[in-house]
Amino acid sequence: MSQPRSIRVPILTRVEGEGALNIRLCGSRIEQIELNIYEPPRFFEALLRGRPIEDVADITSRICGICPIAYQVTAVQALETILGIRIPEPIAALRRLVYCAEWIESHVLHIHLLHAPDFFDCHSGIELARKFPDQVKRGLKLKQLGNRILEVLGGRAIHPINIAIGGFYRLPKTSQLTDLIPELQKALQESIDAARWLGNLPFPDFTAPYHYVSLIDADRYPIESGRVAIGPDQTIGLELYETHFQEFQVPHSTALQSKFLGTDGASTEYFVGPMARLYHNQERLGPQAKRLADELRFDARRCNPFQSILARAIEVVHAFEEALRIVQALQDGRLGGLAPRVSYEPQAGIGMSATEAPRGLIFHRYQIDDVGNVVFAKIVPPTSQNQARIEADLRLLLEQIHRDSDPSIALACERLVRCYDPCISCSTHFLKVNIQRE
């Protein structure tokens, strides 16, 4: 019998964060596959306890530098349900707009600098830029426009400071947004071109029996609101989220994992993110994004996670469509004389919210006391929800490639993990690979 054999990749590039992947093989048998998250817990939920509710948005934004809006909007919406706040439609539209901007900058970054290199045998975004300078420059310009919208509405692109309970601390001048219309129109077409560039990528032949979970929001594509779709024809309200989704700890990870609990008591891993959103909502895409998805013959029901790069590209087109629609509607002067936020008085209660972060469903629940301080906070990021599904995917992949060389296995596993675009600082950090053979 051969001695156990290990291979170690010092760090996985093109993923946000650090961590480790431990694999142990005995012939064709997979004895261990662990997504080992070793970053110290960050305790944001504990940090929020005792804080005034006005601090929550700014604190939760620090969970992630790439998707702070997701944490801020989800937090303030949960608190607004406690306070009985209904924000005016123009303010709600601006929130949706700033969320679209975050989708744009996050997705475009992942597509061009983190994920696309895998399909062109490049080791980095820089190497990809040498091969495809025009395409990468185009992507960076699209990201820049997303950042500019974040700056206008959020005060700055990284950890915005303008999201408030009841609306915004300050509204921009209408012209600051409407002046962007020509750029948004150009960017919409360029995002379509970018998606077409990716349309014929050589996707690996890999499928899995996914349980897709996302929001469904009436007759529009879900971003900042909706019911939770837990099956092809089944949705639940947020009050049942914790009945059907249960967090749990595993010894090899400092981040919680999550499982779906069916009505029959059975539990399973589940998949959140662009693939899940398109599975449940492809017909709700904007007209140009929907035509593009049809043109590219994209179908999330094929259940190939490597096509997630295409799913993100389609969502970028939708986000630009939606951003352009919202900004064009501002030309009627609807922001004139509008208060930036709704006033409120503190009151005790429990509230929850779920939105669609770029990487998938995010859930918050808060309890506050009658003076407006946080008593309890629960935050469930998308990457932590996907961790168990990632491990299940890796096991399926290893069943196909266990005879390959250790370097080939390590590379294939890294590429599969990148399909999920894990925002590991939200829940983790990744990746070193340790493979043992017997």
Steps between C-alpha positions, in 0.01 A plus 500: 500500500638842407568758766258789550584779261425867536519806279478856624408811305617798710200717415219496249511811285201676350274436798414759761669368816699206637432146619588139432369196321589161647461188286587143596476222243537125545515358151169596343339565837462859618556487875504872570400820327494807722475867425715603793426855608756609755459878512409617853130569552417869464203514739306776321174382652646533849646842415153625414345413836440807711562735209240756388318393188645799311843332518391171345531591132850644533624207710355227279646662187844416639426130466594527133683754286353359178132471598439748786168620353354151538567508873383859543175471308409167659571642846301822464205319342485259793505792743237688299258209541532539877447875483207479259676710238381498139743693283370702201525341157774738372718416802436128446602544135828666603572211735442257215729713283787496748454123537519465118828692511637251751397207281679664208830571673507164681401282204726679253797469735441128544442433131803680360766471768411191703306247294563555128873420526405137575340462158796644309779315685619819666643514850376851576285787382820675391590210272145502363535874431809432291304254285174696489585864579187649346265263680661553841513878453132493411429305817692745717306791349172325580615448857603865522150612405351278770739659749398850389134429572603370843691823561204718398245315713721356773754776552788273401552176312649297787295472821241764400379728778169635367260208557266583789198359675208657315695581183825689455680757711525724197354491150714579197411768251290347225754617244773293667310191388332614178837619366598132505230398249728509191762294682239252620366459147849430368579269791184299440613416148855429616372265769309310231820477295687374807243226555523394136878475537440241773219320322714239328735415785598131531301418812602171669246220487388505863152500647353441843152459652469853636243635741482861383384766747437865418248776541202541267365854478159514332547608137858631517843350541577472873763726652390667821172323581287193442390165637744211535471236226583162652384290206379535141147586612540571870577823683502601865484828686798622697334400827562136398861544387649369824256209498634376168864614515719396790856607568746252647866484599757258359837442672707601197343844449470814709206601280156349544356286223131474418259229390147498365236315702213365294146451624574126525784567744776414253794740471716585202759745374371787290630749245450878509625759251453600135433143383224463758353841417485418130358155570204657677477833316640488147166610355513811723820637346493834322417476127858523374640266765225248427566511126871456569440198724289344225764583237773337710269205573563541868296268719572471873314167498809346341650533849858563386670727755774590251235694307464736795733742320237527228224541759687795649553655158126479430427660838740785420293574189184491709655730764593757235151477349344554841739782591426679173124460550516643853723794406291590195191509722668765716477751216140576603634680809362249749786568745418869522398597854513139619632439850801266491361275772189421700506605865430245771482439873677200656286208607572146612451213263645237269551547128659314214593554138650306212653643184711367214866587546713450187596156632152399610231522765589688818281491812496732804291488818515759779337553835507851646383647829268795559782757499636380165796284598578162345422207730569221250636473146521211256672532162514215248730584204471322165849348499441320830177358358689363199784335693335161547395501133859578397626199696233280339602624155866432573415144597313448172790650306754278677299193405572595139864608526653301791737321261651828382827638632498695824572835329215439255262414784601810695447725197163346414377538859612862515318573176181344631513706819546817295168429326327600823692831522537449876528829686705335767550802723123502547520151645850366437837526317636253236715292371780257569464145373617191684448165323587168664503169315524148637 
